[in-house]
Amino acid sequence: MTGGLPPRGAAQDFVRPFVITGGRTRAADTSLRMETMVQTVGTPRDDLSFEKARIVDECYEPISIAEIAAELGVALGVAMVIVGDLVDDGCLETTNNDPVEIELSTLTRMIERVRAL
């Protein structure tokens, strides 16, 4: 158990992703994929929810959405919705949407993080 949170599998695990995404199951930006690299833009805002602030903190260096999901311990779809919101809000920018241009080391790191889920 970390950060005083209840153990995984507790009843709120079923509610929490729904609450985090506001009931949405897909990001508004359909160009986002699990391999999309995102990076923090500018100074973090003070009005972000805990999950959004944590993502912004993780993204000072480019990181894929799949890696964000692994870091936060949330489903990939939840991470995509939250990242999409942050991109729309101007807190994050996509730095590489073409999987052909992603370096092999980045792909290897993404695969390792997804397996960790």
Secondary structure, 3 states (H helix, E strand, C coil): CCCCCCCCCCCHHHHHHHHHCCCCCCCCCCCCCCCCEEEECCCCCCCCCHHHHHHHHHCCCCEEHHHHHHHHCCCHHHHHHHHHHHHHCCCEEEEECCHHHCCHHHHHHHHHHHHHC
